[in-house]
Each structure stands twice: as structure tokens, then as C-alpha cells.
């Protein structure tokens, strides 16, 4: 897999630095990629304008906030589901953090975070009342031994990957 033609290896290294620490200064990123701060600022601005950077945000500790349970809910829809209404209804549920349209028996896979099993039960009751849902299947997460926050960007540059790894060692 190769990087899109409109971005180069320096852009990839900047994107990698941003996803590792979006609070990095332009001077810190400049030291990583070997450019001046103003050149880094221009490149980052261009990457944002072209849509490579979708936004910035903090990763919160869900457990410290009382969100103790993560579950994946497979949703099986009826043949006559109205997808636009279904999507907006699902998106309005605060427990849902991610929605994937998937191939297979189920139509969607939801990532859900709740305070407890009682809260999950309440969520599932509300979910099942949504028009167009035939049934659901829930898998509760016991632990998360590994979670990648971001995209493994060294894969985008194919044969140039060793050079990327040397610069931004993980």
C-alpha cells in the first residue's frame, strides 16, 4: 500500500507526529521531520485543508469517569428499514461511540459504553424499540489487552517504511 500521490513522506511523518501528540508545537514537529517551524505550520495547515486531519481531541479515561462497561452490539435490520432515519436515531444515543456498516448476517456493529450491566440493559431496551431493528446480539468486553490509537502510517509508504520507523521510532 502506498501513500496518496498528493502527500509525501514528510507529510506522513507530520501526520504520525500529530496523532501521537496533537499538542506538539510546530517547533517540536519541525525537529522530528527536519524542517523549519513555519514550513511545518504550512504543511499541517495544508493537510487539514485537504481533509487528512479530521479533528483534534483528548482521549479520556472512561473508567475514571464511571463508564465501566464496553460492549459490541450487532444489529440485524428488517428488509424495509429506513436507513437515514435509522442512522440518525442510532447517532442520537449517547452510549454509542462508533457505528460500522458491516458485511455478513448483521447490518451494523455498534461500540457501546455504559456505566453498568443495568445501564446496558436499559440501552438495549431502547435500542430494540427503534423502527427497523429485527434483533441484536451483544458481546461484552472483559478487557482490552491492546488498543491502537491512530493509524499505522508506516504502512502507507511501502518500501520507504524502514526510513519512517527510524525517524519516528515507536
Backbone as CSV, one residue per row, in Angstrom:
resi,resn,N_x,N_y,N_z,CA_x,CA_y,CA_z,C_x,C_y,C_z
1,UNK,0.849,-1.172,0.000,0.000,0.000,0.000,0.896,1.236,0.000
2,UNK,0.591,2.207,-0.846,1.417,3.395,-0.956,0.618,4.629,-0.585
3,UNK,1.328,5.659,-0.160,0.703,6.920,0.215,0.050,7.555,-1.005
4,UNK,-1.041,8.290,-0.792,-1.650,9.019,-1.913,-0.628,9.963,-2.538
5,UNK,-0.702,10.186,-3.854,0.336,10.965,-4.541,0.451,12.415,-4.076
6,UNK,-0.606,13.003,-3.505,-0.539,14.408,-3.126,0.136,14.653,-1.771
7,UNK,0.539,13.587,-1.089,1.306,13.767,0.139,2.609,12.995,0.027
8,UNK,3.618,13.506,0.702,4.924,12.854,0.635,5.309,12.291,2.002
9,UNK,6.520,11.777,2.077,6.981,11.137,3.305,7.020,12.122,4.483
10,UNK,7.371,13.369,4.217,7.373,14.367,5.294,5.958,14.588,5.834
11,UNK,4.989,14.637,4.938,3.595,14.779,5.365,3.184,13.596,6.245
12,UNK,3.570,12.397,5.827,3.242,11.188,6.597,3.877,11.278,7.983
13,UNK,5.127,11.726,8.050,5.799,11.852,9.350,5.115,12.902,10.218
14,UNK,4.650,13.985,9.610,3.916,15.009,10.369,2.586,14.451,10.880
15,UNK,1.874,13.728,10.035,0.613,13.115,10.464,0.855,12.138,11.613
16,UNK,1.943,11.377,11.517,2.274,10.445,12.582,2.561,11.199,13.884
17,UNK,3.324,12.279,13.795,3.633,13.083,14.985,2.357,13.686,15.577
18,UNK,1.462,14.148,14.731,0.203,14.732,15.208,-0.666,13.705,15.911
19,UNK,-0.761,12.504,15.357,-1.628,11.519,16.009,-0.993,10.976,17.285
20,UNK,0.307,11.053,17.416,0.960,10.659,18.666,0.732,11.706,19.751
21,UNK,0.824,12.984,19.356,0.629,14.068,20.313,0.173,15.310,19.552
22,UNK,-1.125,15.510,19.491,-1.680,16.642,18.749,-1.350,17.976,19.412
23,UNK,-0.845,17.936,20.625,-0.471,19.165,21.325,0.978,19.554,21.068
24,UNK,1.664,18.802,20.224,3.056,19.150,19.895,3.088,20.531,19.257
25,UNK,4.135,21.272,19.566,4.309,22.575,18.926,4.873,22.357,17.528
26,UNK,4.770,23.390,16.693,5.362,23.295,15.360,6.876,23.130,15.466
27,UNK,7.489,23.731,16.484,8.935,23.586,16.676,9.292,22.137,17.013
28,UNK,8.475,21.486,17.854,8.735,20.083,18.191,8.591,19.188,16.964
29,UNK,7.567,19.434,16.168,7.384,18.636,14.949,8.481,18.944,13.931
30,UNK,8.923,20.188,13.886,9.994,20.564,12.972,11.263,19.779,13.289
31,UNK,11.540,19.593,14.574,12.725,18.827,14.970,12.600,17.362,14.537
32,UNK,11.400,16.837,14.533,11.178,15.442,14.141,11.408,15.246,12.644
33,UNK,10.920,16.188,11.832,10.976,15.996,10.374,12.109,16.757,9.691
34,UNK,12.807,17.617,10.429,13.945,18.314,9.836,13.582,19.509,8.980
35,UNK,12.467,20.165,9.285,12.061,21.390,8.593,11.998,22.525,9.598
36,UNK,11.795,23.732,9.100,11.578,24.868,9.980,10.138,24.895,10.477
37,UNK,9.909,25.605,11.567,8.569,25.687,12.160,7.531,26.233,11.189
38,UNK,7.898,27.268,10.428,6.919,27.857,9.502,6.572,26.884,8.375
39,UNK,7.539,26.105,7.912,7.264,25.105,6.870,6.349,24.010,7.422
40,UNK,6.590,23.608,8.663,5.731,22.606,9.301,4.323,23.160,9.453
41,UNK,4.211,24.414,9.894,2.892,25.045,10.045,2.137,25.035,8.722
42,UNK,2.799,25.397,7.644,2.160,25.405,6.325,1.730,24.008,5.891
43,UNK,2.591,23.027,6.105,2.248,21.649,5.734,1.067,21.128,6.546
44,UNK,1.063,21.390,7.847,-0.043,20.930,8.693,-1.336,21.619,8.258
45,UNK,-1.275,22.903,7.990,-2.459,23.639,7.530,-2.987,23.037,6.225
46,UNK,-2.072,22.707,5.310,-2.464,22.097,4.036,-3.084,20.720,4.249
47,UNK,-2.515,19.917,5.151,-3.064,18.597,5.453,-4.467,18.713,6.050
48,UNK,-4.678,19.712,6.899,-6.007,19.952,7.478,-7.003,20.348,6.390
49,UNK,-6.589,21.275,5.523,-7.477,21.750,4.459,-7.855,20.640,3.484
50,UNK,-6.945,19.714,3.246,-7.209,18.603,2.320,-7.974,17.461,2.983
51,UNK,-8.228,17.585,4.268,-9.044,16.590,4.948,-8.295,15.401,5.520
52,UNK,-6.963,15.440,5.541,-6.203,14.338,6.136,-6.313,14.335,7.660
53,UNK,-6.516,15.520,8.232,-6.722,15.650,9.675,-8.200,15.982,9.861
54,UNK,-8.924,15.053,10.484,-10.365,15.236,10.665,-10.692,16.090,11.882
55,UNK,-9.780,16.191,12.820,-10.027,16.982,14.012,-9.022,16.648,15.093
56,UNK,-9.139,17.322,16.207,-8.252,17.122,17.342,-9.105,16.883,18.575
57,UNK,-8.614,16.052,19.476,-9.378,15.799,20.682,-8.542,15.090,21.734
58,UNK,-9.056,15.093,22.936,-8.392,14.415,24.042,-8.950,13.008,24.180
59,UNK,-8.093,12.052,24.555,-8.544,10.693,24.870,-8.824,10.660,26.363
60,UNK,-10.055,10.386,26.718,-10.463,10.404,28.113,-10.397,9.013,28.729
61,UNK,-10.225,8.958,30.045,-10.221,7.703,30.774,-11.656,7.385,31.178
62,UNK,-12.299,6.503,30.432,-13.714,6.190,30.649,-13.968,5.650,32.054
63,UNK,-13.098,4.772,32.537,-13.312,4.187,33.866,-13.269,5.241,34.961
64,UNK,-12.364,6.180,34.866,-12.309,7.256,35.868,-13.573,8.101,35.835
65,UNK,-14.240,8.109,34.688,-15.486,8.870,34.542,-16.720,8.032,34.862
66,UNK,-16.512,6.791,35.299,-17.632,5.940,35.699,-18.220,5.098,34.582
67,UNK,-17.568,5.071,33.444,-18.022,4.244,32.317,-17.247,2.933,32.417
68,UNK,-17.876,1.931,33.007,-17.188,0.685,33.354,-17.315,-0.421,32.314
69,UNK,-18.288,-0.322,31.416,-18.587,-1.448,30.544,-18.569,-1.029,29.077
70,UNK,-17.852,-1.801,28.276,-17.844,-1.617,26.826,-18.434,-2.875,26.219
71,UNK,-19.281,-2.694,25.222,-19.887,-3.837,24.537,-19.951,-3.541,23.041
72,UNK,-19.954,-4.608,22.269,-20.197,-4.502,20.833,-21.567,-5.124,20.583
73,UNK,-22.421,-4.361,19.921,-23.785,-4.813,19.672,-23.972,-4.983,18.167
74,UNK,-24.222,-6.215,17.766,-24.553,-6.495,16.366,-26.034,-6.220,16.181
75,UNK,-26.348,-5.430,15.158,-27.740,-5.066,14.890,-28.160,-5.674,13.554
76,UNK,-29.245,-6.426,13.610,-29.828,-7.055,12.423,-31.058,-6.238,12.069
77,UNK,-31.100,-5.713,10.850,-32.214,-4.857,10.451,-33.248,-5.612,9.627
78,UNK,-34.449,-5.052,9.603,-35.520,-5.600,8.777,-35.316,-5.150,7.335
79,UNK,-35.919,-5.851,6.414,-35.730,-5.550,4.994,-36.218,-4.152,4.618
80,UNK,-37.192,-3.617,5.342,-37.782,-2.321,4.978,-37.272,-1.164,5.844
81,UNK,-36.117,-1.330,6.470,-35.576,-0.280,7.335,-35.325,0.992,6.533
82,UNK,-35.630,2.117,7.137,-35.359,3.426,6.540,-33.990,3.880,7.068
83,UNK,-32.947,3.687,6.275,-31.579,3.856,6.769,-31.269,5.262,7.263
84,UNK,-31.735,6.303,6.595,-31.435,7.658,7.061,-32.010,7.900,8.455
85,UNK,-33.247,7.519,8.661,-33.868,7.676,9.981,-33.182,6.782,11.004
86,UNK,-32.854,5.569,10.606,-32.167,4.632,11.491,-30.818,5.200,11.927
87,UNK,-30.020,5.701,10.967,-28.700,6.252,11.279,-28.803,7.420,12.253
88,UNK,-29.720,8.338,12.010,-29.826,9.499,12.901,-30.318,9.107,14.292
89,UNK,-31.197,8.115,14.374,-31.675,7.646,15.682,-30.544,6.991,16.466
90,UNK,-29.759,6.157,15.810,-28.625,5.494,16.464,-27.595,6.535,16.907
91,UNK,-27.310,7.503,16.044,-26.315,8.529,16.361,-26.731,9.379,17.556
92,UNK,-28.018,9.466,17.825,-28.512,10.272,18.948,-28.385,9.551,20.293
93,UNK,-28.072,8.270,20.283,-27.922,7.522,21.532,-26.541,7.812,22.127
94,UNK,-26.469,8.426,23.305,-25.171,8.849,23.848,-24.228,7.695,24.179
95,UNK,-24.734,6.514,24.390,-23.897,5.360,24.715,-23.124,4.845,23.503
96,UNK,-23.569,5.179,22.302,-22.945,4.682,21.071,-21.785,5.592,20.688
97,UNK,-20.570,5.012,20.646,-19.405,5.818,20.267,-18.969,5.569,18.827
98,UNK,-19.308,4.397,18.282,-18.935,4.082,16.906,-20.023,3.214,16.286
99,UNK,-20.262,3.428,14.991,-21.223,2.627,14.239,-20.527,2.189,12.946
100,UNK,-20.564,0.900,12.694,-19.972,0.350,11.479,-21.052,-0.360,10.684
101,UNK,-21.139,-0.056,9.390,-21.960,-0.831,8.485,-21.081,-1.995,8.048
102,UNK,-21.574,-3.231,8.232,-20.720,-4.399,8.012,-21.342,-5.386,7.035
103,UNK,-20.482,-6.219,6.468,-20.936,-7.318,5.627,-21.148,-8.525,6.530
104,UNK,-22.094,-9.360,6.182,-22.373,-10.537,6.988,-23.847,-10.590,7.342
105,UNK,-24.194,-11.393,8.323,-25.596,-11.512,8.734,-26.131,-10.202,9.293
106,UNK,-25.367,-9.594,10.206,-25.823,-8.348,10.793,-25.590,-7.195,9.820
107,UNK,-26.305,-6.101,10.040,-26.168,-4.933,9.177,-25.194,-3.921,9.758
108,UNK,-25.185,-3.818,11.097,-24.356,-2.818,11.766,-23.704,-3.416,13.005
109,UNK,-22.560,-2.855,13.349,-21.882,-3.192,14.589,-21.703,-1.889,15.355
110,UNK,-22.202,-1.850,16.588,-22.128,-0.649,17.413,-21.128,-0.866,18.539
111,UNK,-20.309,0.136,18.810,-19.477,0.123,20.008,-20.210,0.980,21.034
112,UNK,-20.490,0.377,22.186,-21.337,0.990,23.201,-20.582,1.045,24.524
113,UNK,-20.678,2.165,25.228,-20.062,2.308,26.549,-21.139,2.682,27.554
114,UNK,-21.194,1.922,28.657,-22.210,2.164,29.688,-21.576,2.104,31.075
115,UNK,-22.325,2.570,32.070,-21.841,2.572,33.451,-21.863,1.193,34.083
116,UNK,-22.810,0.332,33.651,-23.017,-0.953,34.318,-23.829,-1.875,33.418
117,UNK,-24.021,-3.108,33.883,-24.872,-4.028,33.125,-26.326,-3.542,33.151
118,UNK,-26.760,-2.920,34.242,-28.125,-2.383,34.298,-28.295,-1.267,33.266
119,UNK,-27.280,-0.421,33.134,-27.318,0.648,32.128,-27.323,0.040,30.720
120,UNK,-26.519,-1.012,30.507,-26.514,-1.702,29.218,-27.891,-2.291,28.925
121,UNK,-28.511,-2.887,29.923,-29.852,-3.455,29.751,-30.843,-2.375,29.340
122,UNK,-30.769,-1.224,29.985,-31.636,-0.092,29.630,-31.371,0.353,28.188
123,UNK,-30.084,0.451,27.826,-29.725,0.826,26.461,-30.307,-0.159,25.444
124,UNK,-30.154,-1.464,25.706,-30.650,-2.479,24.772,-32.166,-2.424,24.635
125,UNK,-32.864,-2.117,25.716,-34.323,-1.959,25.655,-34.688,-0.798,24.724
126,UNK,-33.985,0.325,24.882,-34.233,1.482,23.998,-33.860,1.164,22.560
127,UNK,-32.745,0.452,22.372,-32.290,0.097,21.021,-33.325,-0.762,20.303
128,UNK,-33.847,-1.752,20.991,-34.786,-2.690,20.365,-36.109,-2.045,19.986
129,UNK,-36.385,-0.862,20.534,-37.629,-0.168,20.186,-37.496,0.688,18.924
130,UNK,-36.292,0.761,18.367,-36.067,1.568,17.165,-36.644,0.863,15.948
131,UNK,-37.391,1.607,15.171,-38.006,1.055,13.954,-36.931,0.532,13.009
132,UNK,-37.154,-0.668,12.497,-36.247,-1.259,11.521,-35.299,-2.287,12.096
133,UNK,-35.247,-2.399,13.427,-34.368,-3.398,14.034,-35.130,-4.703,14.205
134,UNK,-34.571,-5.776,13.660,-35.181,-7.095,13.797,-34.724,-7.750,15.097
135,UNK,-33.412,-7.666,15.365,-32.866,-8.240,16.595,-31.448,-7.721,16.775
136,UNK,-30.868,-8.053,17.926,-29.486,-7.668,18.191,-28.778,-8.793,18.931
137,UNK,-27.458,-8.710,18.935,-26.623,-9.660,19.679,-25.524,-8.847,20.343
138,UNK,-25.334,-9.056,21.639,-24.392,-8.238,22.399,-23.199,-9.063,22.870
139,UNK,-22.012,-8.501,22.701,-20.782,-9.087,23.210,-20.165,-8.089,24.176
140,UNK,-20.002,-8.491,25.427,-19.432,-7.616,26.444,-17.921,-7.775,26.461
141,UNK,-17.207,-6.658,26.496,-15.754,-6.662,26.540,-15.315,-6.893,27.988
142,UNK,-14.473,-7.901,28.202,-13.944,-8.183,29.537,-12.687,-7.364,29.823
143,UNK,-11.819,-7.235,28.809,-10.617,-6.419,28.952,-10.145,-6.023,27.558
144,UNK,-9.255,-5.055,27.504,-8.690,-4.590,26.241,-7.169,-4.680,26.347
145,UNK,-6.599,-5.849,26.003,-5.144,-6.012,26.130,-4.346,-5.124,25.178
146,UNK,-4.958,-4.712,24.078,-4.263,-3.862,23.111,-5.274,-2.979,22.413
147,UNK,-4.932,-1.724,22.271,-5.771,-0.785,21.523,-4.845,0.187,20.815
148,UNK,-4.957,0.263,19.508,-4.138,1.195,18.736,-4.915,2.497,18.597
149,UNK,-4.301,3.553,19.029,-4.919,4.864,18.870,-4.278,5.551,17.682
150,UNK,-4.898,5.419,16.553,-4.358,6.018,15.346,-4.139,4.975,14.270
151,UNK,-3.557,5.415,13.188,-3.317,4.595,12.013,-1.827,4.281,11.933
152,UNK,-1.484,3.053,11.616,-0.079,2.677,11.425,0.384,3.267,10.096
153,UNK,0.892,4.479,10.135,1.206,5.214,8.911,2.408,4.681,8.154
154,UNK,3.291,3.947,8.815,4.445,3.436,8.087,4.023,2.479,6.982
155,UNK,2.825,1.906,7.087,2.307,1.030,6.029,1.986,1.804,4.748
156,UNK,1.749,3.101,4.862,1.394,3.896,3.687,2.555,4.134,2.739
157,UNK,3.735,4.005,3.239,4.878,4.339,2.402,5.612,3.119,1.866
158,UNK,5.044,1.927,2.079,5.580,0.701,1.480,7.046,0.492,1.735
159,UNK,7.839,0.515,0.687,9.270,0.238,0.797,10.006,1.323,1.565
160,UNK,9.396,2.492,1.711,10.040,3.565,2.465,9.798,3.413,3.965
161,UNK,9.037,2.408,4.384,8.676,2.228,5.789,9.873,2.163,6.731
162,UNK,10.973,1.456,6.400,12.096,1.419,7.345,12.619,2.811,7.686
163,UNK,12.646,3.715,6.699,13.106,5.079,6.962,12.175,5.792,7.928
164,UNK,10.885,5.559,7.766,9.903,6.161,8.675,10.100,5.642,10.090
165,UNK,10.271,4.339,10.218,10.442,3.754,11.550,11.684,4.308,12.228
166,UNK,12.732,4.545,11.449,13.970,5.061,12.022,13.772,6.476,12.552
167,UNK,12.989,7.286,11.857,12.772,8.664,12.266,11.828,8.756,13.442
168,UNK,10.701,8.049,13.397,9.700,8.157,14.447,9.564,6.869,15.218
169,UNK,10.658,6.338,15.712,10.638,5.049,16.404,9.559,5.000,17.453
170,UNK,8.868,3.855,17.497,7.720,3.712,18.408,8.128,3.038,19.663
